[in-house]
């Protein structure tokens, strides 16, 4: 047993050996971590350089319109060989005022343009503004497409919805419903959805339009197309500049409508990003009527550059956006959200006034006219415009209009707005006529005595609203001097009474010692003669 204990003792490590072992273990761990890190970095680097890598393809395929094209397979139309002029000739372009400009600029005949100025996506299935020769009936776009029997359609809608009044989800849902109505009316055409065109950075004539909203719309649209089997034509790739806005050369200054060059570019882009290889599913292409710009005419130009018929009549339609914010007045007619004038000639004129409701103000007409009262005359085409209203901008203090506080008190003012959002840089604060700051609020941790006239002014897209606040800071009262307290007199010390002397006790007289009586001497008795005693020694010891 003793030998085993000594052997075990010989195997234990000294403190220096233990320290060396610990250092060695730490070094080994660091080496392992370094190797693992290098492997990860190398693999990541290879993945980034690998064009088949998911992360790489995602980052490289992010388009200017704000979505990852690679995430949607072949839903987004990629570049192809030029499909030729016949591809365009078999296509009907559907949309709003930007699409209508194909016809206005003489780029396409009216038969290939199914568009209504000022049209929002939620109105595509209900607005009846499409007419045919020798037919006085007004048709909706889905109904008219069923009569025109197109090989394919390219739908470009959404500009009139990009004013912040509709969420991306709601927009995509309305778009999906509109396309479903078209497919139900005529299920034999290919459906291509063009991106909502970008707007230029200077869109001052349409201040409520938002490029951010358009990007959100396009992301929602490509998802909707993938869900339903439609194709997405990303014209933003053509129209958008490096700054994320529409290129100025494609737009009038301050406007959102496309120039002729932009429209030509879109048609060329469609030809080189074509949806080819699909079967022509149309049962027939017979008995297709001829489009005219208004109902009831026996003739009508199908080319924008043609000379109009002097006997042609027109229709003027005036609407209130979403039927909210105001009404329309014309002559003796008032309080309407929709007015329609028919059988107008080039010699007629129509005057309509947009009247805002309480708490609202007129913004503009959908064609850019900023005067609430408009007169349309010398008609050469139908007019369909919408009056747009917005809540009147106003600002107020959450704390009321005045307050009185004490000097040295902390006090902060806050504002709220109607008709716009308060941000950290659109509210200017002024105190007694001097600008002090911009921001959500203004205050001081310790106000000095005085009267302060405080003004907050909000500026949203050039529209201003101000509110005033009066703050009275009362001086702190001066404290009255406190009388020094009269010290209480120190009482004279009371003399300690002299204690009466304690009478010395009268000593008890020591009693005189009593004389010890002398005992009488005891008389010595006279000895008596004793007879001799008998011997008491035991027997045997006697001599």
C-alpha positions in Angstrom: 0.0 0.0 0.0 2.9 2.4 0.9 4.5 1.8 -2.6 1.2 2.6 -4.4 0.8 5.8 -2.5 4.3 6.8 -3.4 3.7 6.0 -7.1 0.5 8.1 -7.1 2.4 10.9 -5.4 5.0 10.8 -8.1 2.3 11.3 -10.9 0.9 14.6 -9.4 1.9 17.9 -11.2 3.8 20.6 -9.6 2.3 24.1 -9.7 4.7 25.1 -12.5 3.7 22.0 -14.5 0.0 22.8 -14.0 0.5 26.4 -15.2 2.3 25.2 -18.3 -0.5 22.7 -19.1 -3.1 25.5 -18.8 -1.2 27.8 -21.1 -0.8 24.9 -23.6 -4.6 24.2 -23.5 -5.4 27.9 -24.1 -3.1 28.0 -27.0 -4.6 24.9 -28.5 -8.1 26.4 -28.1 -7.1 29.7 -29.8 -5.6 27.7 -32.7 -8.8 25.7 -33.2 -10.9 28.9 -33.1 -8.6 30.6 -35.6 -8.8 27.6 -38.0 -12.6 27.6 -37.8 -12.8 31.3 -38.4 -10.5 31.1 -41.5 -12.6 28.3 -42.9 -15.8 30.3 -42.5 -14.3 33.4 -44.0 -12.9 31.4 -47.0 -16.3 29.7 -47.6 -18.1 33.0 -47.3 -15.8 34.6 -49.8 -16.2 31.8 -52.2 -20.0 32.0 -51.9 -19.9 35.7 -52.5 -18.0 35.1 -55.7 -20.1 32.2 -56.8 -22.8 33.5 -59.2 -25.0 30.6 -58.2 -24.9 31.7 -54.6 -28.4 32.6 -53.2 -27.1 35.6 -51.2 -25.1 36.9 -54.2 -27.9 36.5 -56.7 -30.3 38.2 -54.4 -28.1 41.2 -53.9 -27.2 41.5 -57.6 -30.8 41.1 -58.7 -32.3 43.9 -56.6 -33.9 46.2 -59.1 -34.3 49.9 -58.9 -38.0 49.5 -58.2 -37.1 48.1 -54.8 -37.6 44.3 -55.0 -35.5 41.2 -55.7 -36.4 40.0 -59.1 -34.7 36.6 -58.6 -37.2 35.8 -55.8 -40.1 35.7 -58.3 -38.7 33.3 -60.9 -39.9 34.1 -64.4 -42.8 36.4 -63.2 -40.6 39.4 -63.9 -40.0 39.5 -67.7 -36.3 39.4 -68.5 -34.5 40.6 -71.6 -35.4 38.8 -74.9 -34.8 39.2 -78.5 -36.9 42.0 -80.1 -40.4 40.5 -80.5 -41.0 43.0 -83.4 -43.7 45.4 -84.3 -46.3 42.7 -84.5 -46.0 42.1 -80.8 -47.1 45.6 -80.2 -49.8 45.5 -82.8 -51.5 42.5 -81.0 -51.4 44.4 -77.7 -54.0 46.7 -76.1 -52.6 49.1 -73.5 -54.8 49.7 -70.5 -54.4 52.4 -68.0 -54.9 56.0 -67.0 -53.8 59.4 -68.4 -50.2 58.2 -69.0 -51.6 55.4 -71.1 -54.0 57.7 -72.9 -51.0 59.7 -74.1 -50.1 56.9 -76.5 -53.2 58.0 -78.4 -52.8 61.7 -77.8 -49.2 61.6 -79.1 -50.2 59.7 -82.2 -48.1 56.6 -81.2 -51.0 54.2 -81.2 -54.5 54.1 -82.7 -57.5 54.4 -80.3 -58.3 50.8 -80.9 -55.1 49.9 -79.0 -55.6 52.3 -76.1 -58.1 51.5 -73.4 -57.5 54.4 -71.0 -59.3 57.0 -68.9 -57.7 60.1 -67.6 -57.7 60.4 -63.8 -58.7 56.7 -63.4 -57.8 55.0 -60.1 -57.4 51.2 -59.9 -60.5 50.9 -57.7 -62.6 52.5 -60.6 -61.3 50.3 -63.4 -64.2 47.9 -63.4 -67.0 50.4 -62.8 -66.1 53.5 -64.8 -68.0 53.4 -68.1 -66.1 55.7 -70.5 -65.3 53.5 -73.4 -67.3 53.9 -76.6 -67.6 52.3 -80.0 -68.7 53.5 -83.4 -72.4 53.4 -84.0 -73.0 52.4 -80.4 -74.2 54.9 -77.8 -73.6 52.5 -74.9 -70.8 53.4 -72.5 -68.7 50.3 -71.5 -66.3 49.6 -68.7 -62.8 48.5 -69.6 -63.4 44.8 -68.9 -66.6 44.9 -71.1 -64.8 46.8 -73.8 -61.8 44.4 -73.9 -64.2 41.5 -74.4 -65.4 43.2 -77.6 -61.9 44.1 -78.8 -60.5 40.5 -78.3 -56.8 41.4 -77.8 -54.0 38.9 -78.0 -52.5 40.4 -74.9 -52.9 43.4 -72.7 -50.3 45.5 -70.8 -51.9 47.2 -67.8 -50.2 50.3 -66.4 -52.2 51.7 -63.4 -51.4 53.2 -60.0 -50.1 56.7 -60.5 -53.4 58.2 -59.3 -53.3 56.0 -56.2 -49.8 57.0 -55.1 -50.9 60.0 -53.0 -50.8 58.1 -49.7 -54.5 57.4 -49.6 -54.2 53.7 -50.2 -51.9 51.1 -48.7 -49.8 48.7 -50.8 -51.9 45.7 -49.8 -55.2 47.5 -50.6 -53.8 48.6 -53.9 -52.7 45.1 -54.9 -56.0 43.7 -53.8 -57.9 46.2 -55.9 -55.6 45.5 -58.8 -56.1 41.8 -58.5 -59.9 42.3 -58.5 -59.7 44.4 -61.6 -57.6 41.8 -63.5 -60.0 39.1 -62.3 -62.9 41.1 -63.8 -60.9 41.4 -67.1 -60.1 37.7 -67.2 -63.7 36.8 -66.4 -64.9 39.1 -69.3 -62.4 37.8 -71.7 -60.3 34.8 -70.6 -58.3 34.4 -73.8 -55.7 37.1 -73.5 -52.3 37.2 -71.9 -52.1 39.6 -69.0 -49.0 41.7 -68.4 -48.8 44.2 -65.5 -46.4 47.1 -66.1 -44.8 48.7 -63.0 -46.3 51.9 -61.7 -44.1 54.5 -63.4 -41.7 56.3 -61.2 -42.2 60.1 -60.7 -39.5 62.7 -61.0 -37.9 64.2 -57.9 -39.5 67.5 -58.9 -43.2 66.7 -58.9 -44.3 69.9 -57.3 -47.5 70.0 -59.3 -48.5 66.8 -57.5 -47.0 67.2 -54.0 -48.9 64.4 -52.5 -47.4 61.8 -54.8 -44.7 59.6 -53.2 -42.0 57.5 -54.9 -41.7 55.4 -51.7 -45.4 54.6 -52.1 -44.8 53.6 -55.7 -42.0 51.3 -54.8 -44.2 49.6 -52.2 -47.0 49.3 -54.8 -44.6 47.6 -57.3 -43.4 45.1 -54.7 -47.0 44.2 -53.9 -47.8 44.0 -57.6 -45.0 41.5 -58.5 -46.2 39.3 -55.6 -49.7 39.5 -56.9 -48.6 38.6 -60.4 -46.7 35.6 -59.2 -49.7 34.4 -57.2 -52.0 34.6 -60.3 -49.8 33.7 -63.1 -49.5 37.1 -64.7 -46.2 38.7 -65.9 -44.6 41.8 -64.6 -43.0 44.3 -66.9 -40.4 46.3 -64.9 -40.5 49.6 -66.8 -38.9 51.3 -63.8 -35.6 49.8 -65.0 -36.0 52.1 -68.1 -37.5 55.2 -66.5 -35.7 55.5 -63.1 -32.5 57.3 -62.6 -29.7 56.6 -60.2 -31.3 58.9 -57.6 -34.3 56.5 -57.3 -36.7 58.9 -59.1 -37.9 59.1 -62.7 -35.4 60.7 -65.0 -36.2 64.3 -65.7 -35.9 64.0 -69.4 -39.0 61.8 -69.5 -41.3 64.3 -67.7 -42.5 67.9 -67.9 -41.0 70.1 -65.2 -42.9 69.5 -61.9 -45.2 67.0 -63.6 -45.7 63.2 -63.3 -47.0 62.6 -66.9 -44.8 60.8 -69.4 -43.4 62.5 -72.4 -43.5 61.0 -75.9 -39.9 59.7 -75.6 -40.8 57.8 -72.5 -43.8 56.2 -74.1 -41.7 55.2 -77.1 -39.2 53.8 -74.7 -41.8 51.7 -72.9 -43.0 50.1 -76.2 -39.4 49.3 -77.1 -38.8 47.9 -73.7 -41.9 45.7 -74.0 -40.7 44.3 -77.3 -37.3 43.4 -75.8 -38.8 42.0 -72.6 -41.5 40.1 -74.3 -43.8 37.3 -73.1 -43.4 35.0 -76.1 -44.1 31.3 -76.7 -47.6 31.4 -75.4 -50.5 30.0 -77.4 -53.0 32.3 -79.1 -56.1 31.1 -77.2 -58.6 33.4 -78.9 -61.6 31.5 -80.4 -61.9 34.2 -83.1 -60.9 37.7 -84.1 -64.0 38.5 -86.1 -66.6 41.3 -85.6 -64.3 43.6 -83.6 -65.8 47.1 -83.4 -64.1 50.4 -84.0 -63.3 52.6 -81.0 -64.4 56.2 -80.9 -63.8 58.7 -78.2 -67.5 59.4 -77.3 -70.7 57.5 -77.6 -73.4 57.7 -80.3 -71.2 58.9 -83.2 -71.2 57.2 -86.5 -67.6 57.9 -87.1 -64.6 58.8 -85.0 -60.9 59.0 -85.5 -58.8 56.0 -84.4 -55.6 58.0 -84.8 -54.6 60.9 -82.6 -53.4 63.0 -85.5 -56.5 62.7 -87.5 -58.8 65.7 -88.1 -61.8 65.5 -85.8 -65.3 65.4 -87.2 -66.9 68.9 -86.9 -70.1 67.2 -85.8 -68.5 65.1 -83.2 -69.8 65.5 -79.6 -68.1 64.9 -76.4 -68.7 64.1 -72.7 -67.3 65.9 -69.7 -67.2 64.0 -66.5 -66.3 65.6 -63.1 -65.8 63.6 -59.9 -64.9 64.1 -56.3 -62.0 61.9 -55.2 -63.4 59.0 -53.0 -66.5 61.2 -52.6 -64.7 62.8 -49.6 -63.8 66.3 -48.7 -66.1 68.4 -50.8 -68.7 68.7 -53.5 -69.1 70.1 -57.1 -71.2 73.1 -58.2 -72.1 74.1 -61.7 -74.8 76.7 -62.4 -77.8 75.9 -60.4 -76.5 72.4 -59.5 -74.7 72.1 -56.2 -73.7 69.6 -53.5 -72.9 66.9 -56.0 -69.9 64.5 -56.0 -70.3 63.7 -59.7 -71.4 65.7 -62.7 -71.7 64.6 -66.3 -72.3 66.7 -69.3 -73.0 65.0 -72.6 -73.4 66.0 -76.3 -70.8 68.8 -76.0 -69.4 70.3 -79.2 -66.4 72.5 -79.8 -68.6 75.5 -79.3 -69.7 74.6 -75.8 -68.1 75.4 -72.5 -68.6 73.9 -69.0 -67.8 75.7 -65.7 -67.5 73.6 -62.5 -66.4 74.7 -59.1 -64.9 72.3 -56.4 -66.2 73.4 -53.0 -64.4 72.1 -50.0 -66.3 70.8 -46.9 -65.7 72.2 -43.5 -62.2 71.3 -42.3 -61.0 70.5 -45.9 -59.4 72.5 -48.6 -59.1 72.0 -52.4 -55.8 70.6 -53.6 -56.1 70.2 -57.4 -57.9 68.5 -60.2 -56.4 65.2 -61.4 -55.1 66.8 -64.6 -53.0 69.2 -62.6 -55.3 72.2 -62.7 -54.9 73.9 -59.3 -57.8 76.3 -59.6 -61.0 75.2 -57.8 -63.1 76.8 -60.5 -62.4 75.5 -64.0 -63.9 76.2 -67.4 -63.5 73.6 -70.2 -64.3 74.7 -73.7 -63.4 74.1 -77.4 -63.9 70.4 -76.8 -61.7 68.1 -79.0 -62.0 65.1 -76.7 -63.8 63.8 -73.7 -62.9 65.2 -70.3 -62.8 63.1 -67.2 -61.3 64.8 -64.2 -61.4 64.4 -60.4 -61.4 67.1 -57.8 -59.0 66.3 -54.9 -59.4 67.6 -51.4 -57.4 67.2 -48.3 -57.9 67.9 -44.6 -57.0 71.5 -43.9 -53.6 71.8 -42.3 -53.8 73.1 -38.7 -51.5 73.0 -35.7 -52.3 73.4 -32.0 -50.7 73.1 -28.6 -51.5 70.1 -26.5 -51.2 72.3 -23.4 -53.9 74.7 -24.6 -53.2 78.4 -25.4 -51.8 79.8 -22.2 -50.3 78.9 -18.9 -48.9 80.6 -15.7 -46.0 79.1 -13.8 -43.6 80.0 -11.1 -40.1 81.2 -11.8 -37.6 78.4 -11.9 -40.2 75.8 -12.9 -39.6 73.3 -15.7 -42.2 73.5 -18.5 -42.4 72.0 -22.1 -44.8 72.7 -24.9 -45.9 70.1 -27.5 -47.8 70.4 -30.7 -50.2 68.2 -32.8 -51.3 68.7 -36.4 -54.4 67.9 -38.5 -53.8 67.4 -42.3 -50.2 66.4 -41.9 -47.6 64.8 -39.7 -45.4 66.6 -37.2 -41.7 65.8 -37.7 -38.5 66.9 -36.0 -37.7 69.4 -38.8 -41.0 70.8 -40.0 -42.0 72.8 -36.9 -40.3 76.2 -36.3 -40.5 77.6 -32.7 -40.4 81.4 -32.1 -40.2 83.1 -28.7 -41.0 86.8 -28.5 -40.3 87.2 -32.2 -37.0 85.3 -32.3 -36.5 81.8 -33.8 -35.2 79.4 -31.3 -35.4 75.9 -32.7 -37.2 73.3 -34.8 -38.6 70.1 -33.4 -41.6 68.3 -31.9 -41.5 70.4 -28.7 -40.0 73.3 -26.9 -39.3 73.9 -23.2 -36.9 75.0 -20.5 -35.9 73.3 -17.3 -35.9 76.5 -15.4 -37.9 79.5 -16.7 -37.0 83.0 -15.8 -39.7 85.5 -14.7 -41.4 87.3 -17.5 -44.1 86.9 -20.3 -43.3 84.8 -23.3 -45.2 84.9 -26.6 -44.5 81.5 -28.2 -45.4 80.6 -31.8 -45.1 77.2 -33.4 -45.3 77.1 -37.3 -45.6 73.9 -39.3 -44.6 73.7 -43.0 -45.8 70.7 -45.0 -45.2 70.9 -48.8 -45.3 74.7 -48.6 -48.5 74.8 -46.7 -48.2 76.7 -43.4 -50.2 76.8 -40.2 -49.3 78.5 -36.9 -50.5 78.5 -33.3 -49.7 80.9 -30.5 -49.1 80.3 -26.8 -48.8 82.8 -23.9 -46.6 81.7 -21.0 -46.5 83.9 -17.9 -43.7 83.1 -15.5 -44.3 84.8 -12.1 -41.3 85.9 -10.1 -40.7 83.9 -7.0 -41.8 86.0 -3.9 -39.0 87.7 -1.9 -39.1 86.1 1.6 -39.7 88.5 4.5 -36.7 88.8 6.8 -37.1 86.6 9.9 -36.6 88.5 13.2 -33.6 87.3 15.1 -35.0 85.6 18.2 -34.4 87.3 21.5 -32.2 85.1 23.5 -33.7 83.9 26.7 -31.9 85.3 29.7 -29.7 82.9 31.5 -31.2 82.3 34.9 -29.0 83.2 37.9 -27.7 80.1 39.4 -29.6 79.1 42.5 -27.3 78.9 45.5 -27.2 75.4 46.8 -28.6 75.4 50.3 -26.1 74.9 53.1 -27.1 71.7 54.7 -27.9 71.9 58.3 -25.1 70.3 60.3 -26.0 66.9 61.5 -25.9 66.8 65.3 -23.2 64.6 66.5 -24.7 61.7 68.4 -24.3 61.8 72.1 -21.9 59.0 72.9 -23.4 56.3 75.0 -21.4 56.3 78.2 -19.3 53.2 78.5 -20.6 51.4 81.5 -18.2 50.9 84.2 -16.9 47.4 84.3 -18.6 45.3 86.9 -16.1 43.9 89.3 -15.7 40.2 88.9 -16.3 38.7 92.2 -13.4 36.8 93.6 -14.4 33.3 94.0 -14.2 31.9 97.4 -11.3 29.5 97.7 -12.3 25.9 97.6 -11.4 24.1 100.7 -8.9 21.3 100.1 -10.4 18.2 101.4 -8.6 16.3 104.0 -7.1 13.1 102.5 -8.7 9.9 103.5 -6.5 7.0 104.3 -7.0 4.3 101.6 -6.5 0.6 102.4 -4.1 -1.3 100.2 -5.6 -2.5 96.9 -5.8 -6.1 95.9 -3.5 -7.2 93.1 -5.1 -7.3 89.6 -2.4 -9.1 87.6 -3.5 -12.2 85.8 -2.7 -15.6 86.9 0.4 -17.1 85.5 2.2 -13.8 85.5 2.6 -13.5 89.0 6.1 -14.3 90.3 
